[in-house]
Amino acid sequence: MARAAIDIGSNTLLLTVQDDAGNILVDEARVVGLGRGLGDSGSFAKDRMEAADLVLADFARIAIEHGVQPGEVRAVATSGARRAMNAQTWLQRVKRHTALDVRIISGDEEARLAWIGARRDLDVGDDTLLVIDLGGGSTELVLGQGEKIFGRASLEIGSVRLTEQYLGLGIADSSGLARLRNHVDTQVATIRLEPGPKTVIGTAGSVTTLAAMALGLERYDSARVHNSHLDREHLAAFTDKLLPMTPDERRAWCVVSPERADYLLAGATILDRVLLAARLPFMVVSDRGLRFGLLV
């Protein structure tokens, strides 16, 4: 019997369906910007909820086509839903219209699920690992080895959130980037990265988009992105290129995923500062993540 999982993030909605043998039947990501403009204690915007409604209805239909009833789909919402004052009301409406039963999970559970999912199908050995799950609203960091987790944390430094707070959606300026960088450093410094990781694994949309660009891809290719490397030199080059760009220039340049273009500068900065804190030059990229943790 097939199984399905949905991850409702602050920027992206994801659906994965797999069969009994673990083969991936469907793996879709759709950017709707659900948490756009949310801030720390706002509400989901009406048009963003309506866009998410359409995607979730389609996800429910796809699940049914693969033999999974909507009530059996393992569906969760993360950082944006934890902050939005109208999240519970919206999710109740989603359940009435689609029969999807969505749980709002804690940052701690989000980190745990990311740890389980991100390591799937990667060649990373048995050493100490640091998983970074970079979302639109928050970033989860998990340090561990094998099935043992040494520490995990959910930091409020998502790519959408920090873009809105420090950079804006027009042309960014260097002072805003400096403030963003300092804020990320302060947040990451609250985490004790001991024992020091031998490998960093990066997952979620900003990571995989930047990795695809580092590979020179014009169309996203999961098979090439998964298990690839994204290093600090790539991130520095992307930062230098993105900083002076207009919104139109960003979208034209980011042909792999133009809908993510506005948030890549913040995303690249977060990833760079985590690598710096971990004292490692690159991360291994995972095209898996939280939804695969749900399926486990």
Backbone hydrogen bonds, N-H to C=O, Kabsch-Sander energy under -0.5 kcal/mol:
donor,donor_aa,acceptor,acceptor_aa,energy
3,R,18,Q,-2.8
5,A,16,T,-2.4
6,I,74,R,-2.3
7,D,14,L,-2.1
8,I,6,I,-0.5
8,I,76,V,-2.9
9,G,7,D,-0.9
9,G,12,T,-2.5
13,L,30,R,-2.7
14,L,7,D,-2.2
15,L,28,E,-2.4
16,T,5,A,-2.3
17,V,26,V,-2.5
18,Q,3,R,-2.5
19,D,23,N,-2.1
22,G,19,D,-1.9
25,L,17,V,-3.0
25,L,23,N,-0.6
26,V,17,V,-1.9
28,E,15,L,-2.8
30,R,13,L,-2.9
32,V,11,N,-2.0
32,V,30,R,-0.6
33,G,11,N,-2.4
35,G,10,S,-3.7
36,R,33,G,-1.9
38,L,35,G,-2.2
42,G,38,L,-1.0
49,M,45,A,-2.3
50,E,46,K,-2.3
51,A,47,D,-1.9
52,A,48,R,-2.3
53,D,49,M,-2.6
54,L,50,E,-1.7
55,V,51,A,-1.6
56,L,52,A,-2.9
57,A,53,D,-2.3
58,D,54,L,-1.8
59,F,55,V,-2.7
60,A,56,L,-2.4
61,R,57,A,-1.9
62,I,58,D,-2.5
63,A,59,F,-2.4
64,I,60,A,-2.1
65,E,61,R,-2.1
66,H,62,I,-1.0
66,H,63,A,-0.8
67,G,64,I,-2.1
68,V,63,A,-2.8
69,Q,67,G,-0.6
72,E,69,Q,-2.3
73,V,69,Q,-0.6
73,V,70,P,-1.1
74,R,4,A,-2.5
75,A,73,V,-1.1
75,A,101,D,-0.6
76,V,6,I,-2.4
77,A,103,R,-2.8
78,T,8,I,-2.0
82,R,78,T,-1.8
83,R,79,S,-1.3
84,A,80,G,-2.5
85,M,42,G,-2.6
87,A,84,A,-1.2
90,W,86,N,-2.3
91,L,87,A,-2.8
92,Q,88,Q,-2.0
93,R,89,T,-1.7
94,V,90,W,-2.3
95,K,91,L,-2.1
96,R,92,Q,-1.9
97,H,93,R,-2.2
98,T,94,V,-2.6
99,A,94,V,-0.5
99,A,95,K,-2.0
100,L,94,V,-0.6
101,D,70,P,-0.6
102,V,100,L,-0.9
103,R,75,A,-2.3
105,I,77,A,-2.3
105,I,103,R,-0.7
110,E,106,S,-2.4
111,A,107,G,-2.2
112,R,108,D,-2.0
113,L,109,E,-2.6
114,A,110,E,-2.1
115,W,111,A,-2.1
116,I,112,R,-1.8
117,G,113,L,-2.6
118,A,114,A,-2.9
119,R,115,W,-0.8
120,R,117,G,-1.5
122,L,119,R,-1.3
124,V,122,L,-1.1
127,D,124,V,-0.6
129,L,144,G,-3.3
130,L,199,T,-2.2
131,V,142,V,-3.0
132,I,201,I,-3.1
133,D,131,V,-0.5
133,D,140,E,-2.8
134,L,132,I,-0.7
134,L,203,T,-1.7
135,G,133,D,-0.8
135,G,138,S,-2.0
139,T,155,L,-3.0
140,E,133,D,-2.3
141,L,153,A,-2.8
142,V,131,V,-2.2
143,L,151,G,-3.1
144,G,129,L,-2.4
145,Q,148,K,-2.9
148,K,145,Q,-2.3
149,I,147,E,-0.5
150,F,143,L,-2.4
150,F,148,K,-0.5
151,G,143,L,-1.8
153,A,141,L,-2.5
155,L,139,T,-3.2
155,L,153,A,-0.6
157,I,155,L,-2.1
158,G,137,G,-1.3
159,S,135,G,-2.4
160,V,136,G,-0.5
161,R,136,G,-2.4
162,L,158,G,-2.4
163,T,159,S,-1.6
164,E,160,V,-2.4
165,Q,161,R,-1.6
166,Y,162,L,-2.6
167,L,162,L,-0.7
167,L,163,T,-1.6
168,G,163,T,-3.5
177,L,173,D,-1.9
178,A,174,S,-2.3
179,R,175,S,-2.1
180,L,176,G,-2.4
181,R,177,L,-2.7
182,N,178,A,-2.3
183,H,179,R,-2.2
184,V,180,L,-2.5
185,D,181,R,-2.5
186,T,182,N,-2.2
187,Q,183,H,-2.2
188,V,184,V,-2.9
189,A,185,D,-2.0
190,T,187,Q,-1.3
191,I,188,V,-1.9
193,L,191,I,-0.8
194,E,192,R,-1.2
198,K,128,T,-2.6
199,T,128,T,-1.3
201,I,130,L,-3.0
202,G,284,V,-2.5
203,T,132,I,-2.3
204,A,286,S,-0.6
206,S,134,L,-0.5
208,T,204,A,-2.3
209,T,205,G,-2.4
210,L,206,S,-2.3
211,A,207,V,-2.3
212,A,208,T,-2.2
213,M,209,T,-2.0
214,A,210,L,-2.3
215,L,211,A,-1.7
216,G,213,M,-1.2
217,L,212,A,-2.5
224,R,221,D,-0.7
225,V,221,D,-2.3
226,H,222,S,-2.8
227,N,285,V,-3.3
228,S,225,V,-2.2
230,L,283,M,-2.3
232,R,281,P,-2.6
235,L,231,D,-2.0
236,A,232,R,-2.5
237,A,233,E,-2.2
238,F,234,H,-2.6
239,T,235,L,-2.3
240,D,236,A,-2.3
241,K,237,A,-1.9
242,L,238,F,-2.7
243,L,239,T,-2.1
245,M,242,L,-1.4
250,R,246,T,-2.4
251,R,247,P,-2.2
252,A,248,D,-2.2
253,W,249,E,-2.0
254,C,250,R,-2.5
255,V,253,W,-1.7
257,S,254,C,-0.5
260,R,257,S,-2.1
261,A,258,P,-1.2
263,Y,260,R,-1.9
264,L,261,A,-1.2
267,G,263,Y,-2.0
268,A,264,L,-3.1
269,T,265,L,-1.8
270,I,266,A,-2.4
271,L,267,G,-2.3
272,D,268,A,-2.3
273,R,269,T,-2.3
274,V,270,I,-1.9
275,L,271,L,-2.3
276,L,272,D,-2.3
277,A,273,R,-2.3
278,A,274,V,-2.1
279,R,275,L,-0.8
279,R,276,L,-0.8
280,L,275,L,-2.1
283,M,230,L,-2.2
284,V,200,V,-3.1
285,V,228,S,-2.9
286,S,202,G,-3.1
292,F,289,G,-1.2
293,G,289,G,-1.4
294,L,290,L,-2.0
295,L,291,R,-1.5
296,V,292,F,-1.4
